[in-house]
């Protein structure tokens, strides 16, 4: 099967966001400081590895469809939907928020192109499903670092009624 231009463009959009996520994840990994440094440092490597592996999967799928992936830095910079990452050291709490935002941006791109991809090539849509599943899981896990439990109204247990003797 040869990919249409639309299918190629949609897969390319996911590819550049994954490449950018990989690069920004490494930038955060190298420059985080603060509370829970070690755990976040290791977690960022998980995110980077997932982004890199998925980028390779998307690029190889594109080649299987006889289209050419373009991962050149100039193309990635020009076409990614991810915001630029700050230079220099970054506090762990700020890094958690920044990486969560970027994970969600890649997820949004994959969701935006999903239906047109699925219409033309369900196999490529299956790849998008795997990407969505893992990146949403990683977004949940990393974002939990900055979350507090939701406040729910605790029900006061009813006092047992005393039995009259």
N, C-alpha and C positions, 0 to 999 in steps of 0.2 A: 504494500500500500504506500502511496505517496501522499504526504501531508499537503493539505491545501495551505494557502498563505495564511488563512485565518487560524487554522490549527497550529501552524508553525509560530505565528505571532503570539498566540495564547501560551504555548509551552515556553517560548522565549521569555515572556513576562514573568513566569514562575521561576525560570532559571536565573534571571538576573537578581531577583529578590533573594533567592537562596544563596547565591554567591555573596551578595552584600551582607546578608545575615551572618554568614561564615566570617567575613572580614570584620564586621562590627563586633561580633562575639569575641573574636581574638583581641580586638582593641580593648574591650571591657576586661577581658581575662588578664591582660598584661598590666592594667592600670587601676584596678579596684583597690581600695583601702577601706578599712573600717571593720565594724562589727560583723562577725560571721564570715570573715574573709575567706578562710580555707574552704568552707562548704560551697560558697558561691564560686570561687575560683574553679573548683572541680565541676560544679554544675554547668558553668559556662563551657567547659570542654565538651560536655555531653551535647550541648546545643550546637556547638561548632561542628562536632562530628556528624550529627544528624543533618545539619544544613549541607555540609560538604558531600555526604553520601547521597542525599536526595538530589543535589545539583548534578552529580555524576549520573544518577539514574535518569533524570530528565534529559540531560544532554545525550545520553546513549539511546534513549527512546526516540529523540529527535532524529538521530542518525539512522535508526532502524526504519524511520518513516521517510528517509531520503531527503531530509532537510538539514540545514547547517546551524548548529547552535553557535552563539557568539558570546563568549565569556570574557572578551577583552575589557580591561579596566575602563577604558573610555566609554564603551557601550554600557557597562554596568552603571557607571556614575551617571550617565545621561538618562537612563531609562528605569532605574529602580524606583519603587514607591516608598522605600524606607527613608526617613529623615537622616540627615548627617549625624554622625556620632561626635560628641564633644572630644576635644583634644585634652591630653593631660590626665592627671589622676581624677578618679571619680569615686565618690563614696558608695559603699555597697548598696545602701537603700536607693540612691539615685540610679545606680546601675540596674537594680532589679526592675525599677519602673521603666527605664529605657529599653532594656532587653524584652520585657513583656510587651511594650508598645511595638517593637520590631517584629516579634513573633506574631503578634496579632495582625500586623501589616502583611506579612507573607501569607498568613491564613486568609486574609481578605482577598488577596490577589488570586489565590488558588480557588476560593469560592466564587469569585467573579467570573473566572474563565471555565469553571467546571461544566456548566450545562452545554455551552457550545463545544467544548472538548468531547463530552460524552456523546453528543449528537453525531459527531464524526468518527470518534475512535474510543469505544468503551474501554479498551485496554489502557490507553493513556489516562482515562478518567479513574481507573483503578489505582494507578500510580498517585494521582491527586488525592484519592481517599487515604492512602497510606501516609502521605505528607500531612494531610489535615489531622488525622488521628494523632500522630506523634507530636506535631508542633502545638496542637491544642493541649495535649498532655503536658508538654514542657512549659507552656505559658501558665497553665494552672500551677504547676509545681514551683516555678520560679516566683510567680506573683504571690504565692503564699508566704514568702519571706516578709512581706510588708503588710500583710493583712492581720486584722484582729478578728476574733470570733464575732459573728453577727449577734446582735443583742436580740434575744427572744424573751418574751414574757414567760418567766418561769411560773409554772402553776404550783401553788402551795398545796402540798398534800392535805387532804381533808383529815381532820382529827377524827380518830375512831370514836364512835358513839359508845358511851359507857352503858353497860347493861344494868338495868335496875334489878336489885336482888329482892 
